[in-house]
């Protein structure tokens, strides 16, 4: 028999004082720090606690007594429900201040090294419709709000096409309009949803793992090219063909229309066969005249215009003259490697995912670059002292690891290789700061440049330059 959960109290008349990690706000009540989503500094609120530890607690705003001066009205009708844009209620200028402070705090508290002043963050020119990729889930059990559940109203139509509720894999919020991608994405999603309902197609049951309409990926490149990948949970050839034909007729601007029949338990399609229905099996992004082919499984920065700014900072920090051997670690599809190759003698890219390396080679060939080499494998296994002896000691290393940062073995090899400069691009300033501390024995931190890739979220990219002492 499970123990009954203790009912936690409501904290009354609390003033929100600051923003915190993961997009939360914080307040201090006596000696306790309270983390609250969707709060703004200056808000006076009643907080219903949801978790309580000795020195901190989590809670939600139970009652808004007085909104803070900084708070603005969010644009999206789904704000606080889908969990995607936790800072929509904060002015963009204030969001940038918070991200700048986040980077500075990580360098000061975690790296604890001598550091220059953090350069002013590079904001995004577009704060809406900036994403080139969105993924949606179809479900036959639309998530209902507390208000809907308590209304006494019946909701016989529970089909949804939208986003997973945070922390609940089987709950999907039906989305009317998402402001993060060009509105074409909304029109495609709603067309498929309505087509499914009109033709009696089953929406996926996430618990029973059954249903026809499963997931949808839409990519809209800065070049205007459009990729749609529809994922089905059943292999009904006639229904698949009919739906895709209707999509193609309704949206002639789609340049790449593909589908997957995914009968697995999980939604990932990296290990699935993708079938081309019409158009090409890739779309292209463009940057300084370079073309980058993006397939359905390819990684590309989701904010195309900001990606150019980010990579430009990395190239500037690299200080290339045309004579350097550059190692690009965690190269992905070789975007940075190919971007800097015209200003380097040679670029060697290393990446864990073999398919990404194949994309990198294709992108180099498409752009007529003959001074790049790419290798696939686990970074700590590929990048060894022996690899460097065989391929040459780098003058510059560019690293762009995943959120977890670099493995300690990789850091050791970098220290042994001793390139003149390291350019470290990170989507997680905390793990970046930890790695900077490990590199400090041989490297000085000489430049710090945050770049905002994701307006209305707490995420920030940061680029640092480290120079050999």
PAKELUM-586184 format. One record per residue (C-alpha): z, y, x; residue in three letters. Coordinates in steps of 0.02 Angstrom, whole numbers, padded with zeros to 5 digits, always signed. Example, Ala and Ser with C-alpha at 12.3 -4.5 7.8 and 13.67 -1.06 7.14 Angstrom:
2
+00390-00225+00615ALA+00357-00053+00684SER
This chain:
469
+00000+00000+00000UNK-00054+00166+00076UNK+00072+00304+00101UNK+00051+00453-00015UNK-00017+00604+00076UNK+00109+00746+00087UNK+00056+00900-00013UNK+00043+01047+00107UNK+00095+01223+00060UNK-00003+01382+00023UNK+00026+01521+00149UNK+00026+01686+00055UNK-00034+01859+00106UNK-00101+01808+00277UNK-00214+01922+00380UNK-00361+01843+00472UNK-00360+01915+00648UNK-00504+01840+00746UNK-00645+01713+00755UNK-00623+01545+00840UNK-00722+01393+00898UNK-00841+01297+00784UNK-00871+01450+00677UNK-00694+01458+00609UNK-00582+01610+00593UNK-00399+01611+00641UNK-00235+01685+00587UNK-00059+01679+00659UNK+00089+01637+00549UNK+00253+01645+00643UNK+00221+01536+00797UNK+00080+01437+00717UNK-00108+01464+00735UNK-00205+01429+00575UNK-00392+01392+00581UNK-00492+01438+00427UNK-00679+01420+00393UNK-00776+01566+00317UNK-00642+01695+00357UNK-00676+01867+00431UNK-00561+01975+00537UNK-00462+02090+00423UNK-00468+01976+00272UNK-00301+01965+00181UNK-00294+01793+00099UNK-00189+01652+00032UNK-00222+01494+00135UNK-00204+01317+00069UNK-00161+01207+00218UNK-00262+01046+00237UNK-00187+00984+00401UNK-00028+01033+00492UNK+00027+00994+00669UNK+00170+01064+00773UNK+00082+01220+00838UNK-00074+01235+00733UNK-00143+01201+00561UNK-00308+01192+00470UNK-00332+01271+00300UNK-00453+01348+00177UNK-00454+01515+00090UNK-00368+01483-00076UNK-00371+01662-00137UNK-00452+01820-00069UNK-00329+01964-00088UNK-00426+02095+00010UNK-00587+02069+00108UNK-00591+02138+00285UNK-00700+02287+00329UNK-00814+02181+00437UNK-00858+02058+00296UNK-01030+02069+00215UNK-01111+01976+00069UNK-01198+01815+00127UNK-01382+01799+00087UNK-01385+01615+00041UNK-01329+01546-00127UNK-01271+01388-00038UNK-01155+01478+00084UNK-00990+01382+00114UNK-01065+01225+00036UNK-01200+01161+00154UNK-01102+01204+00311UNK-01256+01259+00408UNK-01231+01447+00427UNK-01044+01476+00442UNK-01061+01658+00496UNK-01175+01728+00361UNK-01030+01837+00301UNK-01023+01925+00470UNK-01145+02063+00523UNK-01267+02003+00655UNK-01208+02134+00780UNK-01031+02065+00762UNK-01093+01886+00781UNK-01169+01936+00948UNK-01004+02015+01004UNK-00914+01853+00963UNK-01038+01747+01060UNK-01030+01862+01210UNK-00840+01847+01207UNK-00852+01657+01191UNK-00954+01646+01351UNK-00839+01764+01446UNK-00684+01669+01388UNK-00755+01501+01445UNK-00795+01568+01618UNK-00623+01646+01634UNK-00516+01508+01559UNK-00611+01350+01610UNK-00716+01389+01763UNK-00584+01504+01840UNK-00702+01560+01977UNK-00750+01729+02044UNK-00885+01789+01925UNK-00993+01941+01891UNK-00987+02030+01724UNK-01075+01939+01583UNK-01241+02024+01546UNK-01266+02088+01368UNK-01319+01944+01256UNK-01503+01933+01211UNK-01510+01934+01021UNK-01642+01857+00910UNK-01775+01974+00841UNK-01783+01864+00685UNK-01617+01815+00606UNK-01698+01728+00457UNK-01840+01601+00451UNK-01823+01572+00638UNK-01812+01381+00643UNK-01969+01282+00680UNK-01891+01118+00623UNK-01791+01066+00470UNK-01736+00894+00409UNK-01689+00854+00230UNK-01614+00702+00143UNK-01656+00635-00031UNK-01512+00564-00132UNK-01483+00498-00307UNK-01305+00562-00307UNK-01310+00751-00293UNK-01147+00824-00231UNK-01053+00919-00366UNK-00939+01067-00332UNK-00758+01072-00388UNK-00809+01196-00522UNK-00942+01078-00589UNK-00825+00929-00588UNK-00690+01026-00680UNK-00809+01103-00807UNK-00813+00949-00917UNK-01003+00962-00919UNK-01110+00806-00899UNK-01233+00799-00754UNK-01353+00656-00791UNK-01483+00718-00665UNK-01406+00687-00494UNK-01566+00679-00389UNK-01559+00794-00239UNK-01661+00849-00089UNK-01556+00943+00036UNK-01421+00931+00169UNK-01276+00813+00199UNK-01107+00887+00157UNK-01010+00905+00323UNK-00901+00753+00353UNK-00973+00653+00207UNK-01123+00544+00250UNK-01154+00493+00068UNK-01145+00668-00007UNK-01301+00776-00015UNK-01307+00956-00074UNK-01464+00995-00173UNK-01547+01147-00093UNK-01645+01274-00194UNK-01690+01388-00048UNK-01650+01382+00137UNK-01677+01546+00230UNK-01687+01469+00404UNK-01869+01415+00402UNK-02029+01494+00335UNK-02029+01480+00146UNK-02172+01355+00158UNK-02039+01228+00203UNK-01947+01260+00039UNK-02107+01244-00061UNK-02152+01078+00021UNK-01978+01005-00007UNK-01970+01061-00189UNK-02146+00997-00223UNK-02101+00823-00158UNK-01937+00823-00254UNK-02021+00873-00417UNK-02166+00751-00389UNK-02039+00612-00365UNK-01949+00653-00527UNK-02110+00672-00627UNK-02177+00504-00566UNK-02015+00406-00581UNK-01992+00379-00394UNK-01816+00326-00345UNK-01712+00441-00235UNK-01615+00356-00096UNK-01442+00283-00130UNK-01348+00314+00032UNK-01212+00186-00006UNK-01324+00048-00073UNK-01455+00085+00061UNK-01596+00076-00065UNK-01725+00194-00139UNK-01901+00258-00110UNK-01885+00442-00059UNK-01771+00444+00095UNK-01791+00591+00216UNK-01912+00730+00260UNK-01948+00825+00421UNK-02046+00988+00421UNK-02102+01076+00581UNK-02185+01246+00575UNK-02242+01306+00746UNK-02257+01487+00800UNK-02445+01453+00812UNK-02448+01422+00623UNK-02475+01235+00639UNK-02373+01129+00518UNK-02309+00950+00533UNK-02235+00851+00388UNK-02157+00680+00415UNK-02105+00591+00255UNK-01986+00444+00272UNK-01983+00310+00138UNK-01848+00179+00107UNK-01969+00057+00024UNK-02141-00005+00079UNK-02236+00034-00082UNK-02410+00070-00012UNK-02484+00132-00176UNK-02341+00254-00210UNK-02344+00314-00029UNK-02531+00348-00033UNK-02520+00438-00200UNK-02378+00553-00144UNK-02458+00597+00023UNK-02624+00632-00061UNK-02537+00752-00181UNK-02449+00839-00036UNK-02611+00856+00061UNK-02702+00930-00090UNK-02562+01052-00131UNK-02535+01111+00049UNK-02700+01118+00145UNK-02610+01216+00283UNK-02525+01056+00341UNK-02610+01008+00504UNK-02512+00848+00537UNK-02458+00736+00392UNK-02369+00574+00437UNK-02251+00447+00363UNK-02124+00315+00411UNK-02060+00164+00315UNK-01879+00151+00372UNK-01788-00004+00310UNK-01643+00014+00433UNK-01466+00065+00390UNK-01474+00230+00486UNK-01594+00376+00464UNK-01654+00391+00644UNK-01842+00369+00666UNK-01847+00366+00856UNK-01868+00177+00854UNK-01987+00173+00705UNK-02177+00165+00691UNK-02248+00329+00630UNK-02412+00321+00534UNK-02536+00464+00535UNK-02601+00500+00360UNK-02707+00655+00396UNK-02738+00783+00532UNK-02678+00762+00712UNK-02524+00667+00768UNK-02452+00823+00851UNK-02439+01011+00830UNK-02446+01140+00969UNK-02329+01278+01023UNK-02389+01414+01141UNK-02299+01512+01275UNK-02384+01632+01397UNK-02549+01543+01368UNK-02472+01372+01401UNK-02489+01245+01261UNK-02353+01120+01220UNK-02395+00970+01113UNK-02255+00916+00998UNK-02257+00745+00916UNK-02143+00685+00776UNK-02017+00618+00903UNK-02031+00762+01028UNK-01890+00881+01069UNK-01930+01067+01071UNK-01810+01214+01056UNK-01793+01248+00870UNK-01810+01438+00889UNK-01983+01458+00966UNK-01977+01645+00999UNK-01803+01639+01076UNK-01854+01488+01181UNK-01976+01601+01271UNK-01837+01725+01309UNK-01722+01585+01367UNK-01850+01508+01483UNK-01899+01679+01550UNK-01718+01708+01601UNK-01713+01537+01686UNK-01874+01574+01781UNK-01812+01746+01835UNK-01648+01671+01897UNK-01746+01539+01994UNK-01824+01679+02099UNK-01985+01583+02131UNK-02114+01645+02257UNK-02239+01501+02245UNK-02170+01407+02395UNK-02023+01316+02317UNK-01994+01133+02274UNK-01905+01137+02106UNK-01808+00997+02023UNK-01794+01013+01833UNK-01652+00900+01776UNK-01643+00846+01593UNK-01821+00907+01578UNK-01850+00840+01401UNK-02035+00859+01362UNK-02056+00960+01521UNK-02057+01130+01437UNK-01961+01221+01574UNK-02045+01120+01712UNK-02219+01165+01652UNK-02166+01344+01614UNK-02112+01376+01795UNK-02243+01267+01881UNK-02370+01407+01905UNK-02243+01500+02013UNK-02185+01350+02115UNK-02259+01238+02248UNK-02206+01081+02155UNK-02092+01035+02009UNK-02006+00867+01985UNK-01937+00833+01811UNK-01811+00698+01766UNK-01765+00646+01590UNK-01676+00498+01507UNK-01799+00473+01362UNK-01962+00386+01416UNK-02061+00455+01267UNK-02011+00632+01315UNK-02075+00603+01492UNK-02242+00545+01422UNK-02249+00707+01321UNK-02210+00805+01480UNK-02354+00722+01572UNK-02473+00758+01427UNK-02418+00941+01423UNK-02447+00959+01610UNK-02622+00884+01592UNK-02666+00992+01440UNK-02621+01147+01541UNK-02712+01094+01698UNK-02553+01082+01802UNK-02569+00964+01950UNK-02407+01009+02040UNK-02283+00920+01924UNK-02208+00745+01930UNK-02097+00668+01797UNK-01975+00522+01805UNK-01884+00433+01664UNK-01710+00359+01676UNK-01524+00395+01667UNK-01494+00551+01771UNK-01350+00477+01872UNK-01458+00325+01913UNK-01621+00417+01954UNK-01552+00570+02045UNK-01478+00490+02200UNK-01471+00541+02382UNK-01609+00414+02415UNK-01720+00491+02279UNK-01701+00661+02364UNK-01743+00587+02535UNK-01903+00513+02462UNK-01960+00663+02359UNK-01896+00809+02460UNK-01744+00920+02462UNK-01760+01048+02321UNK-01756+01235+02353UNK-01708+01266+02171UNK-01630+01156+02039UNK-01643+01197+01855UNK-01523+01097+01746UNK-01518+01094+01556UNK-01401+00952+01508UNK-01344+00898+01334UNK-01185+00971+01257UNK-01075+00852+01357UNK-01132+00934+01519UNK-01167+00844+01683UNK-01097+00678+01741UNK-00982+00696+01892UNK-01098+00584+01995UNK-01243+00703+01960UNK-01139+00851+02018UNK-01100+00760+02181UNK-01285+00728+02216UNK-01325+00910+02180UNK-01190+00964+02303UNK-01261+00845+02434UNK-01439+00908+02403UNK-01378+01087+02424UNK-01525+01183+02347UNK-01524+01369+02383UNK-01508+01410+02198UNK-01454+01319+02041UNK-01504+01384+01870UNK-01394+01306+01738UNK-01450+01320+01556UNK-01321+01262+01429UNK-01295+01248+01242UNK-01108+01226+01271UNK-01024+01362+01376UNK-00863+01259+01386UNK-00939+01108+01475UNK-01048+01224+01577UNK-00891+01315+01638UNK-00812+01147+01684UNK-00965+01103+01788UNK-00968+01274+01871UNK-00791+01240+01930UNK-00850+01078+02013UNK-00997+01167+02096UNK-00886+01308+02159UNK-00848+01222+02324UNK-01025+01262+02383UNK-01094+01388+02258UNK-01058+01567+02205UNK-01084+01614+02023UNK-01196+01768+02035UNK-01269+01799+01861UNK-01226+01756+01680UNK-01346+01784+01535UNK-01308+01725+01358UNK-01453+01704+01236UNK-01431+01685+01048UNK-01542+01546+00981UNK-01455+01517+00814UNK-01407+01671+00712UNK-01269+01644+00582UNK-01194+01501+00681UNK-01063+01499+00820UNK-01184+01414+00941UNK-01243+01509+01094UNK-01352+01464+01243UNK-01299+01526+01414UNK-01394+01535+01578UNK-01305+01556+01744UNK-01367+01575+01923UNK-01273+01491+02065UNK-01315+01528+02246UNK-01271+01426+02399UNK-01126+01502+02493UNK
